[in-house]
Amino acid sequence: MPHLLSPSKSRPFRLTLNTDGVSHPIENTLSVATLVCGLVAFVTGFVSEAHILASWVGALGFGGGLYSQYVSATTAERSVNIVGIVAAFVGVSLGIYHGGFVP
């Protein structure tokens, strides 16, 4: 049992969406774009004067997030997609509540 006596060699921690070891640049870009749109829509959804931005960015993030979920390749991408989709949905809902898509 020599493996018990020697220190274990662990790999350094890296935050990545490519958990399967293969590069997915398009899927990763879609996932990050969904998250950014969702966060922008969520934050601006709480500001009444920014209802137009929240509505449009939220709708774009929601639709893009659904497509990104469809083409995602790894569980990490899917997790980021779900967070972005939910944030976009809440943002677009608040934006519509505060005034909708048009001034």
Backbone as CSV, one residue per row, in Angstrom:
resi,resn,N_x,N_y,N_z,CA_x,CA_y,CA_z,C_x,C_y,C_z
1,MET,0.812,-1.180,0.000,0.000,0.000,0.000,0.862,1.254,0.000
2,PRO,1.710,1.406,-0.990,2.570,2.593,-1.026,1.797,3.884,-1.285
3,HIS,0.625,3.789,-1.894,-0.133,5.008,-2.166,-0.654,5.658,-0.884
4,LEU,-0.721,4.920,0.200,-1.156,5.498,1.467,-0.054,6.289,2.152
5,LEU,1.188,5.920,1.884,2.309,6.583,2.540,2.751,7.855,1.833
6,SER,2.600,7.897,0.540,3.032,9.083,-0.208,1.900,10.112,-0.240
7,PRO,2.245,11.383,-0.283,1.192,12.406,-0.334,0.445,12.329,-1.665
8,SER,-0.823,12.580,-1.588,-1.626,12.537,-2.811,-1.333,13.772,-3.659
9,LYS,-1.293,13.565,-4.932,-1.037,14.662,-5.868,-2.375,15.117,-6.427
10,SER,-2.833,16.227,-5.930,-4.108,16.742,-6.410,-3.858,17.840,-7.434
11,ARG,-4.754,17.901,-8.374,-4.660,18.944,-9.388,-5.151,20.257,-8.804
12,PRO,-4.595,21.375,-9.249,-5.057,22.668,-8.731,-6.506,22.921,-9.149
13,PHE,-7.222,23.632,-8.315,-8.621,23.945,-8.589,-8.728,24.915,-9.758
14,ARG,-9.584,24.570,-10.707,-9.850,25.445,-11.853,-11.343,25.498,-12.081
15,LEU,-11.851,26.688,-12.189,-13.261,26.871,-12.482,-13.431,26.829,-13.996
16,THR,-14.109,25.813,-14.490,-14.262,25.658,-15.930,-15.626,25.074,-16.252
17,LEU,-16.111,25.380,-17.426,-17.355,24.784,-17.897,-17.095,23.528,-18.717
18,ASN,-15.839,23.263,-19.041,-15.475,22.099,-19.850,-15.120,20.931,-18.938
19,THR,-16.098,20.395,-18.245,-15.827,19.327,-17.292,-15.565,17.988,-17.959
20,ASP,-15.837,17.883,-19.243,-15.575,16.625,-19.940,-14.212,16.609,-20.620
21,GLY,-13.443,17.676,-20.487,-12.105,17.725,-21.056,-12.045,18.185,-22.494
22,VAL,-13.173,18.465,-23.099,-13.235,18.914,-24.490,-13.657,20.381,-24.495
23,SER,-13.059,21.164,-25.367,-13.391,22.577,-25.465,-14.730,22.764,-26.178
24,HIS,-15.597,23.587,-25.591,-16.900,23.916,-26.178,-17.041,25.436,-26.224
25,PRO,-16.367,26.122,-27.139,-16.378,27.591,-27.106,-17.750,28.204,-27.378
26,ILE,-18.516,27.648,-28.290,-19.826,28.223,-28.609,-20.796,28.009,-27.452
27,GLU,-20.815,26.801,-26.911,-21.712,26.502,-25.803,-21.353,27.314,-24.562
28,ASN,-20.055,27.466,-24.303,-19.620,28.265,-23.155,-20.008,29.728,-23.322
29,THR,-19.846,30.254,-24.533,-20.215,31.647,-24.802,-21.709,31.854,-24.613
30,LEU,-22.509,30.922,-25.099,-23.955,31.028,-24.925,-24.340,30.965,-23.447
31,SER,-23.686,30.110,-22.696,-23.988,29.990,-21.264,-23.644,31.268,-20.514
32,VAL,-22.480,31.827,-20.784,-22.070,33.060,-20.104,-22.955,34.230,-20.542
33,ALA,-23.314,34.291,-21.824,-24.201,35.355,-22.304,-25.575,35.252,-21.647
34,THR,-26.065,34.033,-21.466,-27.340,33.839,-20.775,-27.257,34.329,-19.341
35,LEU,-26.168,34.001,-18.671,-25.994,34.436,-17.288,-25.907,35.958,-17.193
36,VAL,-25.167,36.584,-18.096,-25.027,38.047,-18.074,-26.371,38.715,-18.356
37,CYS,-27.083,38.242,-19.368,-28.403,38.815,-19.670,-29.356,38.630,-18.495
38,GLY,-29.314,37.459,-17.888,-30.176,37.204,-16.741,-29.871,38.113,-15.572
39,LEU,-28.593,38.311,-15.285,-28.224,39.184,-14.169,-28.578,40.642,-14.444
40,VAL,-28.358,41.097,-15.683,-28.721,42.476,-16.040,-30.233,42.661,-15.926
41,ALA,-30.997,41.706,-16.435,-32.453,41.803,-16.361,-32.934,41.754,-14.916
42,PHE,-32.317,40.898,-14.114,-32.715,40.774,-12.713,-32.459,42.068,-11.949
43,VAL,-31.289,42.642,-12.138,-30.940,43.868,-11.408,-31.789,45.042,-11.881
44,THR,-31.931,45.205,-13.198,-32.711,46.339,-13.704,-34.212,46.130,-13.527
45,GLY,-34.636,44.905,-13.269,-36.053,44.660,-13.027,-36.562,45.308,-11.754
46,PHE,-35.673,45.567,-10.813,-36.071,46.202,-9.565,-36.108,47.726,-9.664
47,VAL,-35.658,48.279,-10.777,-35.665,49.728,-10.980,-36.822,50.057,-11.922
48,SER,-37.783,50.822,-11.432,-38.977,51.113,-12.234,-38.651,51.836,-13.531
49,GLU,-37.682,52.742,-13.497,-37.350,53.527,-14.680,-36.628,52.700,-15.744
50,ALA,-36.125,51.542,-15.388,-35.380,50.703,-16.331,-36.212,49.523,-16.816
51,HIS,-37.533,49.687,-16.854,-38.391,48.567,-17.226,-38.202,48.137,-18.674
52,ILE,-37.849,49.068,-19.558,-37.647,48.708,-20.966,-36.413,47.825,-21.106
53,LEU,-35.329,48.222,-20.473,-34.101,47.429,-20.516,-34.314,46.059,-19.885
54,ALA,-34.977,46.022,-18.742,-35.220,44.749,-18.064,-36.080,43.828,-18.919
55,SER,-37.084,44.382,-19.570,-37.981,43.560,-20.381,-37.271,42.975,-21.592
56,TRP,-36.563,43.807,-22.339,-35.917,43.327,-23.557,-34.734,42.413,-23.268
57,VAL,-33.894,42.791,-22.324,-32.738,41.950,-22.001,-33.203,40.645,-21.367
58,GLY,-34.249,40.710,-20.553,-34.790,39.495,-19.957,-35.378,38.556,-20.993
59,ALA,-36.106,39.104,-21.953,-36.665,38.257,-23.011,-35.562,37.652,-23.873
60,LEU,-34.551,38.455,-24.183,-33.414,37.948,-24.953,-32.664,36.869,-24.170
61,GLY,-32.446,37.107,-22.891,-31.761,36.126,-22.058,-32.564,34.855,-21.881
62,PHE,-33.875,34.978,-21.780,-34.721,33.797,-21.621,-34.714,32.943,-22.881
63,GLY,-34.905,33.585,-24.032,-34.880,32.837,-25.296,-33.512,32.261,-25.604
64,GLY,-32.484,33.075,-25.416,-31.122,32.585,-25.637,-30.748,31.491,-24.665
65,GLY,-31.237,31.596,-23.447,-30.962,30.567,-22.452,-31.614,29.240,-22.784
66,LEU,-32.810,29.292,-23.316,-33.463,28.043,-23.725,-32.697,27.372,-24.859
67,TYR,-32.233,28.169,-25.820,-31.425,27.592,-26.897,-30.095,27.076,-26.361
68,SER,-29.490,27.819,-25.458,-28.223,27.396,-24.872,-28.400,26.103,-24.088
69,GLN,-29.508,25.959,-23.420,-29.792,24.714,-22.698,-29.947,23.553,-23.676
70,TYR,-30.527,23.825,-24.827,-30.727,22.791,-25.847,-29.403,22.274,-26.401
71,VAL,-28.429,23.160,-26.604,-27.160,22.752,-27.217,-26.050,22.516,-26.199
72,SER,-26.328,22.655,-24.904,-25.269,22.520,-23.895,-24.708,21.104,-23.882
73,ALA,-23.426,21.004,-23.508,-22.730,19.724,-23.567,-22.348,19.180,-22.202
74,THR,-22.239,20.026,-21.190,-21.798,19.557,-19.878,-22.778,20.002,-18.796
75,THR,-22.685,19.359,-17.663,-23.549,19.696,-16.534,-23.254,21.094,-16.010
76,ALA,-22.006,21.507,-16.039,-21.659,22.857,-15.577,-22.325,23.917,-16.453
77,GLU,-22.337,23.712,-17.754,-23.011,24.653,-18.656,-24.506,24.688,-18.365
78,ARG,-25.086,23.530,-18.119,-26.521,23.476,-17.841,-26.864,24.190,-16.539
79,SER,-25.989,24.081,-15.554,-26.224,24.763,-14.277,-26.183,26.280,-14.451
80,VAL,-25.203,26.763,-15.194,-25.111,28.207,-15.470,-26.324,28.663,-16.276
81,ASN,-26.763,27.839,-17.216,-27.940,28.174,-18.017,-29.184,28.330,-17.154
82,ILE,-29.388,27.418,-16.221,-30.583,27.475,-15.385,-30.586,28.734,-14.525
83,VAL,-29.444,29.079,-13.960,-29.361,30.309,-13.156,-29.681,31.522,-14.029
84,GLY,-29.126,31.565,-15.240,-29.385,32.679,-16.148,-30.826,32.740,-16.615
85,ILE,-31.421,31.588,-16.908,-32.810,31.548,-17.372,-33.756,32.025,-16.276
86,VAL,-33.545,31.560,-15.060,-34.414,31.973,-13.952,-34.256,33.466,-13.674
87,ALA,-33.029,33.966,-13.677,-32.809,35.398,-13.452,-33.442,36.223,-14.571
88,ALA,-33.332,35.757,-15.815,-33.945,36.471,-16.936,-35.463,36.466,-16.824
89,PHE,-36.025,35.346,-16.396,-37.481,35.271,-16.243,-37.972,36.234,-15.167
90,VAL,-37.281,36.255,-14.042,-37.675,37.177,-12.972,-37.503,38.622,-13.439
91,GLY,-36.409,38.907,-14.145,-36.174,40.260,-14.641,-37.215,40.709,-15.648
92,VAL,-37.559,39.837,-16.590,-38.565,40.218,-17.585,-39.939,40.345,-16.925
93,SER,-40.222,39.533,-15.942,-41.501,39.648,-15.237,-41.603,40.976,-14.493
94,LEU,-40.540,41.350,-13.798,-40.545,42.634,-13.100,-40.579,43.803,-14.083
95,GLY,-39.876,43.659,-15.212,-39.898,44.709,-16.226,-41.281,44.904,-16.816
96,ILE,-41.979,43.813,-17.071,-43.343,43.908,-17.594,-44.273,44.506,-16.539
97,TYR,-44.063,44.122,-15.290,-44.880,44.680,-14.207,-44.700,46.194,-14.096
98,HIS,-43.485,46.675,-14.282,-43.204,48.103,-14.130,-43.538,48.924,-15.371
99,GLY,-43.897,48.303,-16.479,-44.265,49.108,-17.639,-44.143,48.417,-18.972
100,GLY,-43.435,47.334,-19.049,-43.389,46.573,-20.283,-42.252,46.933,-21.214
101,PHE,-42.443,46.563,-22.475,-41.400,46.655,-23.487,-41.283,48.033,-24.131
102,VAL,-42.306,48.838,-24.026,-42.296,50.155,-24.668,-42.446,51.243,-23.609
103,PRO,-41.974,52.459,-23.908,-42.095,53.541,-22.924,-43.522,53.933,-22.771
